[in-house]
Structure formats: C-alpha cells, structure tokens
Amino acid sequence: MFEFLKLFMNKKESIISNKTNLIHRILNTDIKKDPSSQEDLIIFGCGCFWGAEKCFWKLPGVVTTSVGYAGGHKNNPTYYEVCSGLTGHAEVVRVVWNKNEIDISDLLKMFWECHDPTQKNRQGNDLGSQYRSSIYYINKNKEDIIQSSKEEYQKELNKNNHGSIETEIKKIDNYFYAEEYHQQYLAIEGSRQYCSASPTKVKLGPFDGSNYKLNKRIWDNFNWDIDKCVLKSDNKPIKNNN
C-alpha cells in the first residue's frame, strides 16, 4: 500500500489541498464530531484503515467515521512517519455511534469478524506494527465489555483451530486524524480498491454484557466467505428496516 500512496498523492495533491470541509463522503456528517449525550465513540485498528473504515460506516446507527493514528508516542504524525514504524502508531478507525440504534457489542462483533486478530503486526500481506489489531477506548467503563467479547471470540477461534488473539487493548487519550486523502478513501472516484484484511470467517455470538441491536439481515450483508466482500459491496450504509 505504501508505494502506491506515493503515486496517488502526486496525482491527487492539488485536488486535496483545495478541500476545506471535513464532511464524511458517504454519511454527510462531520468526521471530527464529538459524541453527544446519545452517542459514544471507540477506536479500532484492523489493518489497513481504508477497508476497515468502510466496514463501520456501512452499519446502521453509525453517525460518523474517520481514519487516523493512535497508540503511539509522537504528536501529529504523518502517514510516512507512521509507516516507518518509528512512531509506534497503528492505523485506526474512529467510530461515533448512536447508542439508541446500535450497541457497542455490534461494533465489537464487526471488529472481531472483519479481520484476523491472531496476526501480530500484520494483516494479510501488509506487514508492520502500524497494521496491528487494536482496540482503543476513551472511557474506562468500556474495558469490561471489550475484554468479555475478546474472551468469547477466543473460545470460538479455539473451536476452529485458530491461534491466540494478539489484539492490543488499552485506554488512550490521543487520536490523530490521518491526511484528508485517506478519509473514506474507498469512496473516492478512481481510488485503488484495496483491503488487506484476512477474516478468520469465525463469527462472534452472544457474550457477557452483549446487547446486540442489529438483526441477522444486517449481518447477512457481510459474507466473510467471499474474498474481500466489503470491497465488492457498494458504499451506501445499510438501512435498518426493523
């Protein structure tokens, strides 16, 4: 992905520099929006953030998404600095959701299922600490349900002869927005339709503390048996017609 971005940036730089808004290309919301009292936020690392972001923006009840860098030690890192591995950041997706429409357990289900959390410092063909599996939370009260979902998913992985989960889970204070050309990248006309995620095809069911709000029809839109199923879907968010 890194070498391709050099070519993409050279081609798109003049277009991007003229953009002044930070409106989500699909959801038409502010990607830097702070959650209201009816909303909340969490940050996920699932390998290359292009495909990961699309997984989450398609879910009904998600208010906005953005891609960025978290878990490192340098303020305002650039994409190239993160790719060097020297800043310690992971490529991540910031998700703000409406708690009345979707539960954190739905988001955790998407997280565990959309990539392979047993791979360490890689995802598919993408190698490096920036591609590590990670969950970063702002509020301490999220820790229990995150750990509960991890424990249940590990049980399911064990049943299917997969290895141990390598996901980094921790509370953080800083999240840095990635450059604008990365935001909703897969929705940009002419973008390279690339996703490095290699899902295990193992599903997460109920776990202690879960309160799923999305029904089976929603999840039927994500068939992990189909290679790169998210890339092959359209960019529109799925409508919840309960």
C-alpha positions in Angstrom: 0.0 0.0 0.0 2.8 2.4 0.9 4.4 2.6 -2.6 1.0 3.1 -4.2 0.3 6.0 -2.0 3.3 7.9 -3.3 1.8 7.8 -6.8 -1.7 8.5 -5.6 -0.6 11.6 -3.6 1.4 13.0 -6.5 -1.7 12.7 -8.7 -4.3 14.0 -6.2 -2.3 16.5 -4.2 -3.6 19.6 -5.9 -7.2 18.4 -5.7 -7.0 17.6 -2.0 -5.3 20.8 -1.0 -8.3 22.8 -2.3 -10.8 21.0 0.0 -11.7 22.8 3.2 -14.5 20.8 4.6 -14.3 17.6 6.7 -17.6 16.2 5.8 -17.9 12.4 5.5 -18.1 11.5 1.9 -20.9 9.0 2.5 -22.7 9.9 5.8 -22.6 13.7 5.3 -21.6 14.2 8.9 -18.6 16.0 10.4 -15.8 13.4 10.7 -14.4 15.3 13.7 -17.7 15.3 15.5 -17.6 14.9 19.3 -20.3 12.4 20.5 -23.5 13.9 22.0 -25.1 12.5 25.2 -26.9 9.9 23.0 -23.7 8.9 21.2 -20.3 7.4 22.1 -17.0 6.7 20.4 -14.4 4.0 20.1 -11.3 3.4 18.0 -10.4 0.2 16.1 -7.3 -1.0 14.3 -8.0 -3.8 11.8 -5.0 -3.5 9.4 -5.1 -1.0 6.5 -7.7 1.6 7.6 -9.2 2.0 4.1 -11.2 -1.2 4.1 -11.8 -1.1 7.9 -13.5 2.3 7.8 -15.9 1.1 5.2 -16.9 -1.9 7.4 -18.1 0.5 10.1 -19.6 3.3 8.0 -22.0 0.8 6.4 -23.5 -0.2 9.8 -26.9 1.5 10.6 -26.6 3.7 13.7 -23.0 4.8 13.0 -23.0 8.6 13.0 -19.6 9.2 11.5 -16.2 7.6 10.9 -12.7 8.8 10.3 -9.3 7.2 9.9 -6.2 8.2 11.8 -3.3 7.2 14.0 -3.3 6.1 17.7 -1.4 4.1 20.2 2.0 5.8 19.5 4.2 8.4 21.1 4.5 11.2 18.6 2.0 14.1 18.3 0.5 14.7 14.9 2.4 12.0 13.0 2.3 11.9 9.2 1.4 8.8 7.2 5.0 8.4 6.2 6.2 8.6 9.8 3.6 6.0 10.9 4.6 3.7 8.0 8.3 3.9 9.2 7.2 2.1 12.4 9.2 4.6 14.5 6.2 6.5 16.0 4.5 3.4 17.4 1.1 4.3 16.0 -1.4 2.0 14.5 -3.7 2.8 11.5 -7.1 3.1 13.1 -10.8 4.0 12.6 -12.6 6.3 14.9 -16.3 5.4 15.2 -19.0 7.6 16.6 -22.4 5.8 17.0 -25.9 6.4 18.2 -26.5 4.3 21.3 -30.2 4.1 20.6 -29.7 2.5 17.2 -26.6 0.3 17.6 -24.8 -1.2 20.6 -21.1 -1.4 21.3 -21.5 -5.1 21.1 -22.5 -4.8 17.4 -19.3 -2.8 16.8 -17.2 -5.3 18.6 -18.8 -8.1 16.5 -17.8 -6.2 13.3 -14.3 -5.6 14.7 -13.5 -9.3 15.6 -15.1 -10.7 12.4 -13.7 -8.2 9.8 -10.0 -9.1 10.2 -7.7 -11.7 11.7 -6.9 -10.7 15.3 -4.5 -13.6 15.7 -1.9 -12.0 13.3 0.7 -9.9 15.1 1.9 -6.6 13.5 0.4 -7.5 10.2 -2.8 -8.1 8.3 -2.7 -10.2 5.2 0.2 -9.0 3.0 0.6 -5.8 4.9 3.5 -6.1 7.4 4.4 -3.6 10.2 3.3 -2.5 13.6 1.0 0.1 12.1 -1.2 -2.7 10.9 -1.6 -4.3 14.3 -5.0 -5.3 15.6 -6.1 -2.9 18.3 -9.0 -1.5 20.3 -8.5 1.9 22.0 -11.1 3.3 24.3 -11.5 6.7 25.9 -13.8 5.7 28.8 -12.7 3.2 31.3 -16.2 1.7 31.6 -15.7 0.1 28.1 -12.9 -2.2 29.3 -15.1 -5.0 30.7 -17.3 -5.4 27.7 -14.3 -5.3 25.3 -12.5 -8.0 27.4 -15.7 -10.1 27.6 -16.0 -10.0 23.8 -12.4 -11.0 23.4 -12.7 -13.9 25.7 -15.8 -15.2 23.9 -14.2 -14.8 20.5 -11.1 -16.6 21.6 -13.3 -19.6 22.6 -14.8 -19.5 19.1 -11.4 -19.3 17.5 -10.2 -22.3 19.6 -13.1 -24.3 18.3 -12.0 -23.6 14.8 -8.3 -24.3 15.4 -7.1 -20.7 15.2 -4.3 -19.2 17.3 -4.4 -16.7 20.2 -5.7 -13.2 19.8 -2.9 -10.6 19.6 -5.1 -7.5 19.8 -3.8 -4.6 21.8 -6.5 -3.2 24.1 -5.9 -0.1 26.1 -7.2 3.3 27.2 -5.8 6.2 25.3 -6.0 10.0 25.4 -4.9 10.9 21.9 -6.1 10.2 18.4 -4.7 12.0 15.3 -6.7 12.4 12.1 -5.0 11.0 9.0 -4.4 13.2 6.0 -7.6 14.1 4.1 -6.9 11.9 1.1 -7.2 8.8 3.4 -10.6 9.7 4.7 -13.3 7.4 3.2 -10.6 6.5 0.7 -12.6 3.7 -0.9 -15.4 6.1 -1.8 -13.1 8.4 -3.8 -13.6 8.1 -7.5 -10.6 6.4 -9.1 -9.3 5.1 -5.8 -7.5 1.8 -5.6 -9.9 -0.7 -4.2 -7.6 -2.3 -1.7 -8.1 -4.1 1.6 -5.6 -6.3 3.3 -7.9 -7.8 5.9 -8.0 -11.6 6.1 -11.0 -12.5 8.2 -11.0 -15.8 10.1 -14.6 -16.5 9.0 -15.4 -17.2 12.6 -18.4 -15.4 14.0 -19.0 -13.9 17.4 -22.2 -14.7 19.1 -23.7 -13.5 22.4 -21.2 -12.8 25.2 -21.4 -11.5 28.8 -22.7 -7.9 28.5 -23.7 -8.0 24.9 -26.9 -6.3 23.8 -27.0 -6.6 20.0 -29.3 -4.2 18.3 -28.7 -5.2 14.7 -30.6 -8.1 13.3 -29.4 -11.0 11.1 -30.5 -9.3 7.9 -27.9 -6.6 8.6 -25.1 -9.1 9.1 -26.1 -11.1 6.0 -24.6 -8.1 4.1 -21.1 -9.3 5.3 -20.3 -12.7 4.0 -16.7 -13.3 5.1 -16.6 -16.5 3.0 -16.4 -14.2 -0.1 -12.9 -12.8 -0.5 -12.8 -9.0 0.0 -16.6 -8.9 0.4 -16.6 -5.4 1.8 -14.7 -4.1 -1.3 -17.3 -5.8 -3.6 -20.2 -4.1 -1.8 -21.4 -0.6 -2.6 -20.5 2.4 -0.4 -24.0 3.1 0.9 -24.8 2.5 4.6 -27.2 -0.4 5.2 -30.7 0.7 6.1 -32.2 -0.7 9.3 -35.8 -1.5 8.4 -36.8 -3.0 11.8 
